[in-house]
């Protein structure tokens, strides 16, 4: 069986480091806050080339807190791509604002620049740039649109740890960025975890206070916040894994290059585009074909596990019926029946890749 994802094999390769990290936190009872959280926040800020990093409970919390810190007028419109996980629009609605879906790019699947422009109204206050599948958005264009229309830019980096736009790490390019460390991410914890990154000192302090009951000092609550913490165990695990992230990313890029080279002439399959200015970290490798279900069935029968990200465009979900955008002529609205995510990760051998390509070409 060729697994889509194999977290156990990753653990086996660094068992001593992980076990030591967990043991240290337990022996020091450093479960909430403390040096392990501080250490990872500092390390990840340096890694992502940002001035500030605030640990929170998960990636969705990171988005919600980031949006709240911007102090947008209630009911503000925030533009978000229709091809993403529900956390992206969910965080907008739950923060008291209005979701406005736009389309995604046909080549790299990130937010469509022309579609953003078509969705701006007098009520638009922000753009959520989702660096989907590990490919950075076209940030120069987004920042230009934002400046012209006095909009904030929120970077959803849940799938883009270490991704770069024109040589600069994502997360600190807009006003504020949010990361998830869900176990299956390129940098994954052993449970839920997330961070917010920014170069704005005021936003960083506001986020830290929102996540900690509206306070900096214990019991000195300046406003009502919430409870969203990156715990010590997850922070220690993430610090141990962060040292390996670049090598894991390089392996993902090599696997993607193999797919791109060996599937380029395969009929009826459209491969993802990697822009010249992008360091695509390949959280997912997504192909497109009209015969998606037939191909997935064939691969399953040959012990190759695949997945779909995402099987239903956000505009077509029951949760967003009220927006009446499900029938818009978006590429995203027809793309959801054609996309298929192939296995990718450091658990794959060259023989695995040869076999996967063989079975795809076979059908």
N, C-alpha and C positions, 0 to 999 in steps of 0.2 A: 504493500500500500504506500503510495506517495502522498504524504499529508500536505494539505494546504498550508498548515502552520504546525510547528512542533516546538512548543515551549519547553517540554521535558528535555529534549536533546540539548537545548541551549543551557538549561540548568546543569545538566550533567557535565558540560564543558567548563563550567565555572563554579562547581559545587562548593569548593573550599572557600572561595571568596564570598559567596552568598551566605553560607552557613556561619562564617565568621561575622559578617555584618549583622545578621539576625541575632546571633549570640551576644554581641557587644551591646546592642540596644536592650535586650532582655536583662543582661547582667547589670546594666547601669540604670534600669527602669526609666529609660529616656523615651517614653511612649508618646508624649504630647509636647510639641515644641522642642527646644533644646538644641544641642550642638549638631546633631545629625541632620535636622531640618535646615539649620543655618548653613551648614556645610554644603548641602546639595543646592540650596538656593544660590549660593555664591558660585559654585561650580557651573551650574546651568546658565546663570547670567553671563559668565565668561564664555561658555561654549556657544551661546546664541548671540553673543556680541551685543548685549544690552546692559544698561546700567542697573536695572532693578529686576528682581525675580521674587514673586510671592507665592509660596506654596498653598494650595487649597485642596479640597476633598476629591475633586474630579474635574474632567474637562468641561462638563456642562456648567458646573459652578463657576469655573474660570471665565467662561463666556458671559454668564449672567452678572457676575461681579464686575467684570470689565465694562459691560454696558452701563451698569448702575453708576460706576465711577465717573462716567462722562457727563452726568447731570443733564441729559437731554430732556426737553419738554415732554411731558407725558403725552402718549399718542403719536410720537414722532414716527415717521416712516423710515425703515431701515431696509436697504436693498440687499438681497441674499440670493445666491444661485439656487436654481431648482434641483440641481444634481448635487446632493450632499446628504449627510446623516441628519436626522430630525433635530439633533441638539442645536444645530445652527439656527433655524427659525424658532425653535422652541424657546431658546434663551431670549429672543427678541420679545415674543409675546408675553412670557412670564416676567419680563422687566417692565411691562406696561406700555409697550410700543407696538407698532403695526408692521407686520411682515409684508414686503413687496418682493415677489419672486421675479428674477430675471433669468435669462438663458445661460447655458454654459458653452464654452468653445468646442467646436467639433473635433479639433485636433488633440488638445491636451486636457480637455474636460474641465478646466478652471473657469471662473466667471467671465462671461462674454462682455467685452468693452462696449461694443455697439448697443447691446441689450441694456447695460447699465444706463447709458445715456438716454435711452428711450423711456426709462422708468422714473427719471428724476422729476419731482413736482415741487411745489412751494413748501410741501410738508416734509420733504426728504431731509434727514439730518445725519445719516451715516450710511456707509457701505461696509458690508461684511465680506472681506476677501478670503475665501476658503481655498487654501493651498491643497487642493484635492489630490488624493492618491500619492502625495509626496512631491507634486509638481508645483512650483511657485506660480502665483498669479503675475500678470503683467503690471508690476507695481508702479512704474513710471506713469503709465496711462491712468491708473486708478488714482494716484496721488495728484495728478494734474486735474482730473475731474473733480476731486475733492476740494482742491484749492480754489478752483473756478466757482464752485457752488457752496463753499463754506461748509463742507461736510467732514465728519470724523471718519477715520478708517480703522476698523477692527479687523485684526488678522486672526482667522481661525486656523491654527497651526496643528490641529489634532493629529494630522497624518504626515507632518512635515518636519520632524526633528532633524536639524542639520541641513535642510534644503536651503539653497542659495539663489538669490536673484541678482544677476550681474556681479557675482562675487561677494554679495552681502547676505548674511543669514536672515531668514524670515523671522518675524516676530517683533522686531524693533524698527521696521520700515514705516509702519503706520503709527497711529497714536498709541495703540495698545494691542497686545497679542495674547492668545490663550492656547495652552497645550494640554493634551490629555496623555496620561501614562497608563491607560487601560492595558491589561496584560498583552494583548495582541499587537500593540503599536511597535514601531521600530525600536523605541526605548519604552519598555513596558514594566510596570510595577507588578507585585504579586497581589493585586487588589486594585481598587480605585484610587486614583491620585491625579493631580493636575497642578499647573502653575499659570500665573499671569506674568507677562514680561512687558516692560515699558522703559523708555528713556526719560519719562516725565516724572520728576520727583513728587509732584503734587498728586498725580494719579496713583503712583505707587503707594503713598501713604494712605490715600482714600481706600484703595483696594484692601490693604492690610487691615484697616479698621473695619470695613464692611464684613470681611471674613472672620473677624474676631469680636463680634458683638458690639461694634461701633466704638472700639477702644484701642488705645496703644498701651496704656498702663492698666494693670489689674484693677477692676471695679470702677475705673474712671471712664464711664461710658458717655461719649459726647453725642451719640445718636443711636438709634436702634439699628443693629446690623444683623448678622446671622452667624451661624457656626459652621465654618467650612475649613477643615484643617488637613494639611499633609502630615500624616503621623510619622513618628520616628522610624518605625520599621520600614515603611515604604521609602522614606528618604534615604536610609542606609543602603537598601537594596538598589535604588536608582543610582546612587553614587558609585557602587561597585560596577554596575552595568554601563554607566556612562563612559568608563575607560575603554570599553569595547565597541562603542557605537560607531566610530569611524570605520573600523575594520568590517563590522557587520554591514554598514552602508556600502562600502566598496564591493562587498560580495553581492549585494542586491543589484548594484549597477552592472557588475559582470554578468549576472544571470539575465538581466534585462537586455544587455547587449547581445547575449547569445540568442534570446528569443527574436530580437529585432533582425539579427543577421540571418537566422535559419528559418524564419517564417515570412521573410519579406516577399517571397515569390509565391506564397501559398494563396491559391484562389479563394475568393469569397471571405477573406479575413482582412479587417482593417486594423492595423497596429497603432498604438498610441504614439503621438508626436512628442518629441523632446525638443523644446526650443533651444536655440544656440546659446541664449543668455541664462539658461536654467541649469542648476544642479538638481536634477530630479532624483530623490532618494528612494523612490519606488517602494512606498508602503504597500502599494498594489500595482500589479501589471495587468492592465485591462485591455482586452481585445474586443472587437466588435464584429458580429456576423448575423445575418438574417436567420441563419440556422442554429441559433444559440442553444435552444433546448435539445436539439438532435446531437449537437457537438458535446454538450455537457453530459448527456446520457451515455454517449459513446466513451467518453473519458472515465466516467464513473464505472462503467462495465469493465474497464481496463485498469481499475484500481488507482485512478488519478483523481484526487479530491480537488474540486474547484469551488468557487463561490460567486455570488452576484452582488455588486456594489454600485447601484442599489436597484432592486427589482421593481420598485414603484417610484416614479418621479414624485418629489415632494408636493407638487401642485395637484397631483391626482390622489393624494391621501385623503381619507375621510376627515382627518383633523383639519384640513385646509379647504374643505368644500365651500366654506363661506366666502373665500376669496375669489371664487369663480375664475381660476387661472388654469384649470385642468385641460381646457380645450385650446389654450393659446398655441400658436404655431411654433412652439419651442422645439429645438433639436432635442432637449432633455426629455420632452414628453413622448418622443418616439424612440429615443435611444435606449430607454429602460428595458425594452424587450430584446435588445441585441447585445448588450454588454456581458462579458464573462471575465472573471478574475482568475488568472492562472496561478499555480503555486509559485511562491517566491520567498526566499529566505536562506539563511546560512545552513539550514538542515539539508538542502538539496545537493546531490552529487552530480558530477558530469554525466554519469550513466542515467540518472533520473531525468536530466534535461533532454538527453538524446531520446529517451523513451517517450517523454511528453510530446516533443516535436514530431516524432515518428507517428504517434497515435493521432495527432491533429492532422497531419498530412494524409494519413491513411483514409480518413473520412472525407 
